[in-house]
Amino acid sequence: MQTQQTDQLPLTDCRFCSLVSKANGEDPIGTAGTCDHWLIMELPQPWPQNIFQEDPRIKPLLGLFQELAVKHGVEMRPMLIAPDREYSHPGFTRLMYYYRSTEMFSQFEKQEFVVPEEKATALVTAILQQLMQQPNDLSTFQQYQQQTNHIRELMVCTHAQVDLACGRFGTPIYRRLRKEYAPAANGELRVWQTTHFGGHQFAPTLADFPQGCLWGHLEPEILDLLVLRDGSVSGLRKFYRGCVGLSKFEQIAEREIWMQLGWTWLNYLKAGEVLAKGEINEEQDVNWADVRINFAASDGSVSGAYEARVEVNGEVMSTLNSEKEMELKAVKQYRVSRLVKVCPG
């Protein structure tokens, strides 16, 4: 097994984990995490490191999030976005709830509300209670619901209090997207600053909804391709962390399919399945997995599946946090060694 060393970037010359990760060639694919429910709420900055445990508007909800996960097996990812001078309304709080409603999907469903600030906690409670099939008053919030399903939301992590790299590298990317791309989109694109959603070492990181694509190690020169989707998708390969509706090995296989089929792949309904995988090793990981990705056009005109073998392809040294004393660890890198179309499309 080949191990790439970190002599390209001595740690004495760097205080940001994302620079170490990028210099040493860490591939971000497969790191998007897997979550079918995302709850995104406006909350003014500053955001302390432990805001979810400390803020009086959020702290009372933690028990419900835990109950949803433990008793009902439903993981929900909470995120905060900073109010925007143009998008937001003084005295009101915006809340976006994204969810995967079907196994085969191309994008997440969305409910968006703009409620008086004092009603925000009650609205989140009602959404969580509905998911747990408990009595709730969600219907009373219909008057606050917004028709924004046509809007693409780009969310850039600038949460420097969690990791310095997110503030240092996320903020310039956010500002450029907000000033240059959002105004040119005729109301069909909004750009937000967000709290951390995982992957400090890939800063600047971005979540792209409704498709649920996560990105990392972003560079200004690829923003045209990411936003406008005009050009070869291969230019985005090394920045793609994966789709949050798929698991780790499914994400790795899905990128390979996307690179082959191009932009049309984004519009297909898709679902992943791990068919088999190797034994868990000492690092609590596996060295290979066989994956199947089913796909279909929304009108049923095309359908099929791909099967892939994903296997370890060496490792690189990386670090998870921007700290004074960085702790390096070996991170396995994966590749798709076999990809075949197994059903007619």
Backbone hydrogen bonds, N-H to C=O, Kabsch-Sander energy under -0.5 kcal/mol:
donor,donor_aa,acceptor,acceptor_aa,energy
4,Q,2,Q,-0.5
4,Q,315,E,-2.3
9,L,6,T,-1.7
13,D,10,P,-2.0
14,C,11,L,-1.6
19,L,16,F,-0.7
20,V,16,F,-1.3
21,S,17,C,-2.5
22,K,18,S,-2.4
23,A,19,L,-2.5
24,N,20,V,-1.9
25,G,22,K,-1.4
26,E,21,S,-2.6
30,G,241,R,-1.5
31,T,28,P,-1.4
31,T,241,R,-0.9
32,A,241,R,-1.1
35,C,244,V,-2.1
37,H,75,E,-0.5
38,W,98,Y,-2.7
39,L,77,R,-2.4
40,I,38,W,-0.5
40,I,96,M,-3.1
41,M,79,M,-2.3
42,E,94,R,-2.6
43,L,81,I,-2.4
51,I,48,P,-1.4
53,Q,50,N,-1.1
54,E,50,N,-1.5
55,D,51,I,-2.7
58,I,55,D,-1.3
59,K,55,D,-3.2
61,L,58,I,-2.3
62,L,58,I,-0.6
62,L,59,K,-1.3
64,L,61,L,-0.5
65,F,61,L,-2.0
66,Q,62,L,-2.3
67,E,63,G,-2.3
68,L,64,L,-2.5
69,A,65,F,-1.8
70,V,66,Q,-3.1
71,K,67,E,-2.0
72,H,67,E,-0.9
72,H,68,L,-0.6
73,G,69,A,-0.9
74,V,68,L,-2.2
75,E,73,G,-0.6
77,R,37,H,-3.0
79,M,39,L,-2.6
81,I,41,M,-2.2
82,A,193,Q,-2.0
88,S,84,D,-2.5
92,F,89,H,-2.2
93,T,115,V,-3.5
95,L,113,F,-2.8
96,M,40,I,-3.2
97,Y,111,Q,-3.1
98,Y,38,W,-2.6
98,Y,96,M,-0.6
99,Y,109,E,-2.0
100,R,36,D,-1.9
101,S,99,Y,-0.7
105,F,103,E,-0.6
105,F,270,K,-2.0
108,F,210,P,-3.8
109,E,99,Y,-2.9
111,Q,97,Y,-2.1
112,E,146,Q,-0.6
113,F,95,L,-2.6
114,V,144,Y,-2.0
115,V,93,T,-2.6
117,E,91,G,-2.4
119,K,116,P,-2.7
120,A,116,P,-0.5
120,A,117,E,-1.3
123,L,119,K,-2.0
124,V,120,A,-2.2
125,T,121,T,-2.3
126,A,122,A,-2.1
127,I,123,L,-2.2
128,L,124,V,-2.4
129,Q,125,T,-2.6
130,Q,126,A,-2.2
131,L,127,I,-1.9
132,M,128,L,-1.5
133,Q,130,Q,-1.6
134,Q,129,Q,-3.1
140,T,137,D,-1.5
141,F,138,L,-2.0
142,Q,139,S,-1.4
144,Y,141,F,-1.9
145,Q,142,Q,-1.5
146,Q,112,E,-3.2
148,T,146,Q,-1.2
151,I,148,T,-2.0
152,R,188,E,-2.6
153,E,209,F,-2.8
154,L,152,R,-0.5
154,L,190,R,-2.8
155,M,153,E,-0.5
155,M,207,A,-2.7
156,V,154,L,-0.5
156,V,192,W,-2.8
157,C,205,T,-1.6
158,T,194,T,-1.9
160,A,158,T,-2.1
162,V,159,H,-1.5
163,D,159,H,-1.7
166,C,163,D,-1.0
167,G,163,D,-1.0
168,R,164,L,-2.8
169,F,165,A,-2.6
170,G,165,A,-0.6
170,G,166,C,-1.1
171,T,167,G,-1.1
173,I,169,F,-0.9
174,Y,170,G,-2.7
175,R,171,T,-2.6
176,R,172,P,-2.1
177,L,173,I,-2.4
178,R,174,Y,-2.9
179,K,175,R,-2.5
180,E,176,R,-2.5
181,Y,176,R,-0.8
181,Y,177,L,-1.0
182,A,177,L,-2.2
185,A,182,A,-1.6
186,N,183,P,-0.6
188,E,185,A,-1.5
190,R,152,R,-2.5
192,W,154,L,-2.7
194,T,156,V,-2.5
195,T,80,L,-1.9
202,F,199,G,-2.0
203,A,200,H,-2.2
206,L,215,W,-1.9
207,A,155,M,-2.7
208,D,213,C,-2.9
209,F,153,E,-2.5
209,F,207,A,-0.6
212,G,208,D,-1.0
213,C,208,D,-1.8
214,L,242,G,-2.6
215,W,206,L,-2.7
216,G,239,F,-2.6
217,H,202,F,-4.3
218,L,204,P,-1.7
222,I,219,E,-1.9
223,L,220,P,-1.5
226,L,222,I,-2.2
227,V,223,L,-2.9
228,L,224,D,-2.5
229,R,224,D,-0.6
229,R,225,L,-1.2
231,G,229,R,-0.5
235,G,232,S,-1.6
236,L,233,V,-2.3
237,R,234,S,-1.2
239,F,236,L,-1.7
240,Y,236,L,-0.9
240,Y,237,R,-1.0
241,R,214,L,-2.6
242,G,214,L,-1.1
244,V,212,G,-2.7
246,L,243,C,-1.9
251,Q,247,S,-2.7
252,I,248,K,-1.6
253,A,249,F,-1.9
254,E,250,E,-2.7
255,R,251,Q,-1.9
256,E,252,I,-1.2
257,I,253,A,-1.8
258,W,254,E,-2.5
259,M,255,R,-2.6
260,Q,256,E,-1.2
261,L,257,I,-2.6
262,G,258,W,-2.6
265,W,262,G,-1.8
266,L,263,W,-1.5
267,N,264,T,-1.2
268,Y,264,T,-0.5
268,Y,265,W,-1.2
269,L,296,A,-3.2
270,K,105,F,-1.9
271,A,294,N,-1.9
273,E,292,R,-1.8
275,L,273,E,-0.7
275,L,290,D,-2.6
276,A,290,D,-1.3
278,G,288,W,-2.3
281,N,285,D,-3.1
284,Q,281,N,-2.0
289,A,310,V,-2.5
290,D,276,A,-3.3
291,V,308,A,-2.9
292,R,273,E,-3.0
293,I,306,Y,-2.7
294,N,271,A,-2.5
294,N,292,R,-0.5
295,F,304,G,-2.5
296,A,269,L,-2.0
297,A,302,V,-3.1
300,G,297,A,-1.9
304,G,295,F,-2.3
305,A,343,C,-0.5
306,Y,293,I,-2.2
307,E,340,V,-2.7
308,A,291,V,-2.9
309,R,338,R,-2.1
310,V,289,A,-3.2
310,V,308,A,-0.6
311,E,335,R,-2.4
312,V,287,N,-2.6
313,N,314,G,-0.5
313,N,333,Q,-4.4
315,E,2,Q,-1.7
316,V,331,V,-2.1
317,M,4,Q,-0.8
318,S,329,K,-2.6
323,E,321,N,-1.3
326,M,324,K,-0.8
328,L,326,M,-0.7
329,K,318,S,-2.6
331,V,316,V,-3.4
332,K,330,A,-0.5
333,Q,314,G,-2.7
335,R,311,E,-2.2
337,S,309,R,-2.1
337,S,335,R,-0.8
338,R,309,R,-1.1
340,V,307,E,-2.5
342,V,305,A,-2.0
342,V,340,V,-0.6
343,C,305,A,-1.0
